[in-house]
Amino acid sequence: MKYPDLQIDWLRALVAVVDAGSLSAAAPLVHRSQSAVSMQIKKLENALGQAVLLRGPRHLEVTPAGAQLLGYARRMLELQSETQNAMFGPELAGRVRLGVPDDYASTYLTPVLRSFAGRYKGVEIELTCEQSTSLIPKIARGELDLALVSRDKPQRGQLLFQEPLVWVGTAQHEAWRRNPLPIAVYEAGSMARTAALSSLAARRRAYRIVYHSSSLAGQLAAVESGLAVAVFTRCSVPPHLQILQNLPSGFDLPRLKSMDVAALRSKVSLRSPAVDAMYEQMVRTLSPA
């Protein structure tokens, strides 16, 4: 019996969509338009004779057939990468000292690392998770090679995308109704903290800082307990918390500007092929298509 051919590009599209969580987010990972990615998934499903993904208006679900195929697809892509390395050049080796804030790590760094690790198995990655205000000086001092940061100055690093800042609370506690407004903030100098306090001052909304924490986990604890509201990057808001918008008159919170997210590289890393490859992977994965 002759079976349908499962083309490597179709399998790459499936892996990218599952890893990225949506067709639109997968498009830059495979350097194609969203419609092209959708077409490749459709061709794969036609060849299989069954669906691999269930696409709703707000979510994407892998079917049992898609889950079974996914493991094979990953192995085939890894084997292709090994073959390319063997046939076209020596395997890249070295170390990359990489920095990222906690709130960007899961959403943005995960697809970068997944793609990078599949291609460059000989590179060691040393990860530091801290706030951008701590990572930027470490890049300047050469203590890190590369960082994904919210940039504090225009033109610093390679701009990748903009990340909205949002007010966050819990529906059951409604801390936003209190006067003065109880807020949780990051450490002094944090850009999210500065944005929150300056916007409240401009609105002349009375507030009281009730909680300090330099970590995302600490901020989440303060909000989840009903102790305070806080300002988060939108990508870091878990589903069980509420983005505070369209509140009743008199309780509305000021709009916040988006953060410019950039790839920042140290001067001491400019001769490192491993850092070159990670930098290129970060830009290729996270820049808009």
N, C-alpha and C positions, 0 to 999 in steps of 0.2 A: 504494500500500500504506500502511495506517495503522500506524505504529509505536507501541509502548507509551510512555507518558509517563514520563520519569525525573524524579521530583519533586526539587526542590532540597533538601528535608530529608533525602532518602535519600542524596544525594550528599554533603551536609554530614556525615552520620553516617559514611560511608565514609572521608572525609578525616580525621575526628577519630579513628577507630579506628586507621588506619594511622599517624597522627602520634603518638598516645598509646601505641600498642603493645598495647592490650587493650581489650575492651569496657568493663570496669569503669573504667579510666583515662579513656576517652573520654566517659563519661556526664556528668561535670561540665562538659566543654567545650561540650556542646550542650544543657546544662540539662535532661537527661532521665535516667530511671532506666536501669540496665544492661539490663533486660528490654526497655525501649522502644527502646534503640539496637539490640539484637539483632533486634527485630521490623522496624525500618527496613531493616537489612541484608538480612533475609529477603525483604522486599517488593522491594527492588532486585534481588536475585538472581532472584526469580520473574519480574520484568518482563524481565530480560535472558535468562532461560532457561538460566543457567549461574552457577556460583559465582564470587564475587569474592574471598572469603577462605576459607582453610583453617584451622580452629580446632582446635588440639590442647590437651591438658591444661596445657602449659607454654609454648606458643608460638603465634604467629599468623603465617600466611604469606599473601602476596598472590598470587593466581592470575594467569596471563598476561592473562586478560580484565580482572581487577581492576586490574592495572598499566596496561593500555591506557586504561581508563576514568578512572583517577586523574588523569592529566594534564588531561583535559577537565573533570573535576569541579573541579579547582583553578581553571582559567580561568573557569568559570561562576560560582564563588563570588567570585572577584575582580571580575568584571564586575558581579555583583549589588551588591557593596560600592561600586563606583564609581557605579553608578546611584543607590543610596541617598544617597551623599554629594552627588551632583549635584541630586537632587530635594528633599532634605530639609534641606540646610544646607551651608555652606561647609566645605571640607576642613580638618581640624584640622592645625595647624602648630606648630612649636616644637621644643624639645630636652628630652630626658630624660636626666639623668645617673644611670645605674643601676649598682648594685653587687651582686655575687653571689660567694660562694665557689666555687672550682673544682669542688668535688664536687657542687654543686647545679646547675651551669650546664647540663650536657647533659640530665639527666633532667627537671629542673623548669623551667628558664628557656626551653628550646627551644620547648615548646608555647605558652608565654606570648607569646614574640616572634613566633612563626609566626602566631598568631591576631591579634596586635596589628598586625603589618606588613600583613596582608591588609586591614585596615580603615582604617589611618591611614598612608598612604604619605608624607604630608608631614611626619611627625615624625622628627627625627634622634635616634638613640639612641647615647649615649656610654657604653660598658660598661667597668666596672672589676672585675677578678677578684682578690679578696684574701680573707683569712680574716675571719670575722665580727668578731673582736676588733679588726681594723683598720677595717672598714666602719662599725661602730657609732659610733665617734668622728667619722668623716667626715660622717655624717648629722647628728650634733649640731652640728658646725661649719658646716653648710650647704655642704660641698664636694660632696656627693651629694644628689640629690633623693629617691631611693627605693632601698631595698636589700632583698634576700631574705637573711635572716640566721638563724643559730641564736641565739636570744636569751639574754642573760646574766642577765636579771632577769625575774621574773614580771610580767605585765602590760605588758611593753615591746612596743610595736607591735601589729599585728593578727595573732593566732595563726592560722596556716593549717593546719598538720598537725604530726605528730610523726615524726621520722626516727630509727630505731634506730641505735645504735652497735654495731659487731661487731668481734671480733678476727679478723685476717686473716693467713694465711701461705701457704706453698706445700706441696703434698703431697709433692713429691720431696725437700725439704730438712728438713722437720719441725723447724724451729728451736724449736718449743714444747717439745721434749724436753730442751733444754739448761738447765743450772742454773749460775749464775743465768740467768733468762729474758732473752734479748737483745731489746730493743725499739727501734723507731724512733718518734720523737715529733715533733710540730709545735713551733713556737716557744713560748717561755715565755708563759704567759697564755692559750694555746689551750684551749678548753673540752674538746676531745677529749683533749689531753695531760693536763689535770687529772683527767678521768674515768678515764683509764687508770692513772695513778700512784696515785690515791686508792683505786681498787678493788683494786689489787695490794697496797697497804699494809694495807688492811682484811683481806685474805685472808692476809697475812703470807707472800706469795710473793716470794722473792728475785728481783730483776731488775737489769739493767744497761742503761743507755741507751748504745746504740752508734751512733746516727745521729740527727742533727737536720736538719730541712728544713721550710721554711715552705710548700712547694708540694706538691700532690697528686702530681705527677710524681716528685718526689724520694722521697716515701713509697713509691710504687709500685716505684721502682728498688730501694730497700732490701729490700722484701719479695720481689720477683721474684728477686733475687740470692741469697736464702737468708740474708742478713745478719741479719735480724731479723723479728719479728712486729710488727704495728702495729694501731692502732684506726682504722677507717674508718667513715664513714656507709655504711649498707647500700647505698644507691643508687649509690655510687661504686665498688663492688667489681666488677672485671672478671671475666668467666666463667672465666678461666684461673687465678684465685686461689681459695683455699679459705677459707671462713668456718669458723673454728675452734670447733666445738661437738661435744658428745658425745665428747670426747677420753678416752683411757684414764684410769683412776683414778690420782690423784696428779699428773696433768698438766692437769687441767681449769682453765680460766681463768674469772675472776669475771664474772658477768653485768653488763652496763652499762645505765645508764638511757638512755632515748631523749632526743633533742634536741627542744626546742620550736622549730619553724621559723616565723618571722613576717615579715610585710611591715612595714618600718620607713620612715617618711617624714619628711623634714626640714620644719621650720617655714617656711623660705624658699620652699618649693615649693607652699604651700597655695593660692596664687592662680593656679597654672598649669593650664590646661585639658588640656595634653598629659600632665602628670604625673597629673592626675585620671584620665584615660583609662587610662594604664598601670597605676595602682594598682587601678582597678576590674577591669581585665583579669587582673591577678595574683591578686586575691582570688577572682574568679569561676572562674578556671582551676584554682587549687590548693586551694581550700577543699573539704572533703569534700562530696559531693552531699547 
